[in-house]
Every structure is written in C-alpha cells, then in structure tokens.
C-alpha cells in the first residue's frame, strides 16, 4: 500500500525523503528505480547514482575545484536516488571527504546499513 502512495510522487512535491533499509535481495533498488520511473513519467527530474560513485565524484570535483558547480547541479534535480548496492565507503575515506550534496528536492536512499 505504501509503494502505491509513493508512486503518486507527492513526497517530491513536499520535499520529503525516503530511506529504504533491508537485507540484500529485498528489492530496495528495484523499488527505488520504479519510483524514479514514476517520477519521470510525472515530469520530475530524476538522477540515480550509487553512494560510492557519488562519493568519488564529489572527491574529484573537490580536487578539481568544481565542487560548487556539482553541488549547484545536484540542486536542480527533483529526486536524487542514491543506492548503496553493497558498496561501502571506508571510514577513513569518509573522514577525509568533508563534502556533500544537499539536494533541494527529495532524496531516496536504498541501503543495507542501519542508521
């Protein structure tokens, strides 16, 4: 029932976030992609990335002084889907990477981790 509510994409209009937690193979990525497709069909801009790819993209942008531009571009997206896909970013890399993306739209995160 909840997924059918989310397909309406009202959470995007309200700028609410979704965090999908569960074991490997539970279908988090499948649901995230389905909700992204529904958002596209309703005319929202959607971006999909993995957590590791986003982290590396942010680190490269910081090193090349393109971080502000990348952050500005991420704010133009209505729905940013970040999928962990089993990739872990080491704690050491996280400590050295004090950078981030703050979407002004909605964020959908699929993770096996606990928060």
C-alpha positions as MATLAB code, in Angstrom:
seq = 'XXXXXXXXXXXXXXXXXXXXXXXXXXXXXXXXXXXXXXXXXXXXXXXXXXXXXXXXXXXXXXXXXXXXXXXXXXXXXXXXXXXXXXXXXXXXXXXXXXXXXXXXXXXXXXXXXXX';
ca = [
       0.000    0.000    0.000;
       2.813    2.406    0.861;
       4.506    1.873   -2.520;
       1.266    2.795   -4.300;
       1.161    6.029   -2.297;
       4.782    6.789   -3.177;
       4.126    6.247   -6.903;
       1.899    9.334   -6.766;
       5.124   11.309   -6.079;
       3.504   13.639   -3.571;
       6.570   13.226   -1.353;
       8.578   15.022   -4.049;
       6.232   17.983   -4.024;
       6.518   18.107   -0.229;
      10.312   17.621   -0.447;
      10.215   14.555    1.789;
      12.904   11.889    1.756;
      12.685    8.108    1.547;
      15.124    5.709    3.184;
      14.710    2.049    2.231;
      16.530   -0.341    4.535;
      16.653   -4.103    4.237;
      18.711   -7.183    3.586;
      20.462   -7.841    0.310;
      17.984   -9.032   -2.296;
      14.951   -7.490   -0.580;
      14.155   -5.338   -3.624;
      15.255   -1.889   -2.421;
      16.958   -0.986   -5.690;
      14.042   -2.302   -7.729;
      11.571   -0.174   -5.779;
      13.864    2.859   -5.930;
      14.141    2.575   -9.716;
      10.390    2.060  -10.050;
       9.701    5.192   -8.013;
      12.250    7.072  -10.107;
      10.496    5.950  -13.280;
       7.136    7.037  -11.867;
       8.626   10.442  -11.048;
       9.994   10.768  -14.601;
       6.604    9.898  -16.027;
       5.098   12.693  -13.941;
       7.609   15.192  -15.311;
      10.064   15.365  -12.398;
      13.808   15.423  -12.991;
      15.475   12.328  -11.532;
      19.109   11.331  -11.044;
      20.385    7.887   -9.991;
      23.829    7.084   -8.592;
      25.499    4.703   -6.188;
      26.841    6.018   -2.894;
      30.394    5.070   -3.872;
      30.139    6.743   -7.290;
      28.718    9.906   -5.738;
      31.458    9.990   -3.135;
      34.188    9.584   -5.765;
      32.543   12.211   -7.990;
      32.478   14.643   -5.072;
      36.120   13.949   -4.192;
      37.228   14.502   -7.807;
      35.163   17.686   -8.059;
      36.712   18.983   -4.852;
      40.213   18.222   -6.110;
      39.494   19.982   -9.410;
      37.703   22.942   -7.761;
      34.390   22.019   -9.413;
      32.602   21.190   -6.168;
      30.347   24.259   -6.084;
      29.253   23.632   -9.674;
      28.491   19.979   -8.892;
      26.520   20.948   -5.792;
      24.558   23.519   -7.782;
      23.747   20.922  -10.456;
      22.518   18.464   -7.824;
      20.097   21.074   -6.514;
      18.376   21.218   -9.905;
      17.205   17.611   -9.556;
      13.749   16.965   -8.096;
      14.615   13.422   -6.979;
      18.108   12.120   -6.278;
      18.284    8.328   -5.843;
      21.406    7.068   -4.077;
      21.842    3.306   -3.981;
      24.395    1.692   -1.748;
      24.425   -1.549   -3.820;
      26.661   -3.280   -1.297;
      29.483   -0.795   -1.813;
      30.932    0.516    1.409;
      32.979    3.671    1.560;
      35.777    3.164    4.050;
      35.593    5.136    7.291;
      38.983    6.660    6.510;
      37.758    7.957    3.133;
      34.622    9.323    4.792;
      36.719   11.217    7.359;
      38.867   12.838    4.681;
      35.877   13.720    2.500;
      34.123   16.504    4.388;
      31.993   17.379    1.397;
      28.458   16.691    0.367;
      25.461   17.211   -1.819;
      22.398   18.822   -0.364;
      19.523   18.321   -2.776;
      16.768   20.904   -2.609;
      14.299   18.288   -3.846;
      13.708   14.796   -2.467;
      16.260   12.147   -1.670;
      15.742    8.402   -1.939;
      18.342    6.193   -0.308;
      18.469    2.396   -0.545;
      20.838    0.860    1.981;
      21.624   -2.341    3.830;
      23.106   -0.317    6.698;
      21.480    0.818    9.910;
      21.028    4.468   10.737;
];
